Amino acid sequence: MSATDLFDPKRYAIFRRLELIAHSVVEGFVTGMHKSPFKGFAIEFDHHRQYVAGDDLKHLDWKLVGKLDRYYIKQYEEDTSLRAYLVLDISGSMNYGSAKYTKFDYGRFLVGVFSFMLLQQQDSVGLVTCDNEIRHFISPRSSRQHMKHILDVITAITPGAETGLGKSLHTLANKIRRRALIVIFSDLFDKPEDLILALNHFAHKKHEVILYQVLDRKEEDFPFTDLTRFVSMEGESFELVDPLRLRKEYLHQFREHQAKIRRTCHQLGIDFQQIYTADPFERTVAAYMAGRLRR
């Protein structure tokens, strides 16, 4: 990248927008609640101690009760240095948008918010970008300069390649050795079978996963009525079709795809969130953060 590109005013404006959104959402809604929605998920068993009145019964070791007829509480050692990987889908379909922002814009905003929030709590944050393969793999770090690096990377990206999210997530699951928080931002326009296998892979490795599906309302509602030219965003092909003839089958397949993903996330205990590009960004993200804190 040349010096001219680096200091391009338009690119710098996008970078500053990401910083400002991250600060406003986190400082305005999350830190004001005085409690992290993510800290404390990584805990390891340390030792037993004898039960005393008032202890939380959910930590009672019932196996020892059966064997010894005595009550012992499991003690855990908390790993407060959370490691998070923010996974941003940069395939061509993410560049679609009928409102002010594209799905990719929203994905970048989300990466900025989560980066800022996690680094505010001295946790480590890494970035993964992928389409049909992993394009960037930035290991988790906890410095403020690291956030600048993450934002600089996602500011420079232009989506365009074919989708292959399931394959990329499998590769990522094999790369991450320690238990971590995996936050995925994607429209999930990939074969549901591939996505489901990848999500199961993360669950098998005992990672905590948050799945953010970023959509344009028109993709869900398919409101087109006139003869329309649909152009692929992951190639050069196009089709001139009557959308009224396609609508019923399109909606059926779309809803089937959604149902499979939702069902898998429910079974695996994965947070599944949908966000739409026409909705107010700050309010939508803040509502999710507040809901997670309550849980």
N, C-alpha and C positions, 0 to 999 in steps of 0.2 A: 504494500500500500504506500502510495506516495505521500509526501508531506501535504500536498494540496488536498488529497482525499481525506487525510486525517483531520484537517481543520475546516472541512467543508461545513458551511453554516447550517445547512439542512440536517446533516448528520449530527452535528453538535446539538441542535435543537431537540432531536429525538433522544439523545443521551440525557440532556437536562430534564426532559419530560419524564423519563424513567426514574431519575433520581428524585424528582419532586413528588411523583405519585407514590414511590416507596416510602418517603418520609411522611407524607400526609396520611396515608392509610395506617401505617404502623404507629406513629406517634399520636394520631388522633383517635384511634379505636383500640389498639391492642395494648400498648404499654400503659395506657390509662387504666386498664383493668388489673394491673399489678400482678399478673400471673401469666406465665408462658403457656400457650396451648400445645407445646411440643415437648418441653423438658421432662425428663424423668421416665421416658418409655423404656430406656435401656437399663434394665436392672438385672443383677446376677445374684443367685443364691449364695449366702455367705456362711451362716451357721444356724443352729437351733438354740432357743432359750426356753425356759419353762414359762408356761402361761401364767399370767396374773390377771386379776379381775380388771376389766376395762379394755383389754386387748381386743383388736379387731379379729373376729372369728374367721374372716375370710383367709387369714394367714395361718390358721391352725393346720397342722400336719396330721390329717386323719389316718394316714398309714401308721404313724407312730402310736396314735391313740389305739388302733386295733391291735398292734403288736405288744405294746408296753402297758396299755391301760393307763397312760399318763398323757397330760396335755402339754404339747410343745408348739411354740410359734416359730415359723420360718422367718429368719432375718435375711434381708437383702442388702447388697451393696449397690448403691445407685451410681451409674455412670452418667454424670451430668454433662460430659462433653459430647453432645450429640453430633453425629456426622450426617449431613444431608446432601443428597444429590438431586439437583433440579434438572429435570429432563425436558428439553424443548424440542417438539416436533418441527422440523424445518422443511418438510416435504411441500411440494407445490400447492396442494389443496389448502394449506394453511394461509395462502396468500389471497384467498377469496374474502370479499367483504362487500355487502350491499349498503352498509351504514357508514358511519364516520371512520370506523377502524376495521381493519381486517382481523381475521382470527390470529394471525401471526403477531399483529400489534398487541392484542390482548395477552397472548402468550408471553411476549416480552415484558409487558407491564407486571404480570404475575411473577415472573422470574425476579424482577427488580424488587417487588414487595417482599417476597419470601427471603431473598438474599439479605435485605436490610434488616428484616425482623430477626432472623436467626443470628446474624452477626452482632446485633444489639445485645443478644444474650450470651455472647462469647462462644457460640457454637461454630462448628466448621461447616462451610458450604462449598460444594463443588458444582460444576456445570457439565451437562452432557447435551450435545445437540445431535440430532439424527434424522435421517430420512430412510433410505433403504440400507443404510449402514451408519455407524457412529462417525460423525465428522469432527467433533471436538470432545475431548475428555479432559476436564480440568479437575484435578484432585481437590478435595475439601481443604480449605484453609480458614483461619478465623481472623485475619487482619482486615482493616478497613480498606487498605489498598487492593485487597483481593476482590472486593465488590466492584471497584473501578475496573478491574480487569474483566470480570464477568460481564458488566454492562457494556464495556467496549467491544467485546466479542459479539454479543447479540445485536448491538447497534449496526455492526458491519455486515450482518448476514442478509442475504436475499434468498427466500425459499424458491424451490424450482424442481428438485429431483422427485422421482417416484416414491410413493409411500412403501415402507417396509418396516413399520414400527415394531411388529411382533418379533421379527428377526433381530432387530437392533436391541430390544429389551432383553432378549435371551443372551446376547453377547454381553450386555451390561451386567446381568445377574452373575455371569461367570467371572467378570472382572472384579466385582466388589467382594472383598474377602471378609470384612467385618460387618456386623449388623449395622444397618443404617436406616434413615428415613429417606424414602424415594418419593419425590413429588413429580408427577408426569403432567405435562401440559400439551394436549393434542386434540385434534378433532376425531381421532380414533377411526379414520377412514382406512381401515385395513381389514383383512379377513378376520372375523371374530374368533375363529378357531386358533389362529396364530396369536392373537392378543390374549386369549384365555390361557394358552399354554405358558406364555411369558409371565402372566400374573401369578399363575401357580408356581412358577419357578421362583419368583420373589418370595412367595409365601413359604415355600420349602426352605429357603435360606433364612427365614424368620425376620425379613425386613418389614418395616412398617411402610405402607404405601398409601399415598393420596393420589387419586386420579381425577384430574380436572379435564373435562371434555369442553372444548371451546367450539361453539357453533354459531352460525349465522341463522337467524330465524327462518329465512327462506329455504334453508336446507332441511329444516324440520317440517315446515308447512307446505312447501312446494306450491306457491300461489300463482304460478305462471299460467296464463290462459291463451295468449296469442301464439302464433307460429314463432318458434324461438330457436336461435342458433346457440347451441351449447358447445363451448370450447373447453377442451381439456387443459387443466392448469399444470399437468405433469407430462406434457407432450405437445404435439402440434395437431392432433386430430380434433375434429369437430363433427357435430351432427345437427342437421336442421330437422326439427321434429314438432309435432303437435303435442304440447305438454298435457292436454286434457286426456289423451289416449294413454299416457304413461303414468298419470298421477296415482291411480289406485295401486298399481304394482309397485311404484316407487315408495309410496308411504308404507305399504305392507313390508317391503324389504328393510326399509329404514327402521321401522318399529321392531321388527324381529331382531335386527342387529343390536338395537338399544337394550332390548329385553335380555339378550344373552349376556351382554356386558354387565348390566345391573345385577342379574342373578349371580354371576360369578363373583362380583365384588361383595355382595351380601354374604355369600358362602365363605369367602376368605377373610371377612372382616376388613375390607378395604373401603376407605372413605371415597365415595364416588360423587363428584359435584359437576353440575352442568352450569356453564356461564355463556351468556349470549352477547354478541358484539354490540347490540343496540341498547343494552342495559347500562345504567350508570356504573362505571367500574368500581369506584371507591366504595359505594354502598353495598354492592354485591359481595365483594371480597370481605368487607368488614363484617357483614352478616354471617358469613361462613366462619370467620375467626371467632366471633362471639359465640356461635353455636358450638364450636369445638371446645371452647373454654367451659361452657356449661356442662358438657359431657365429661 
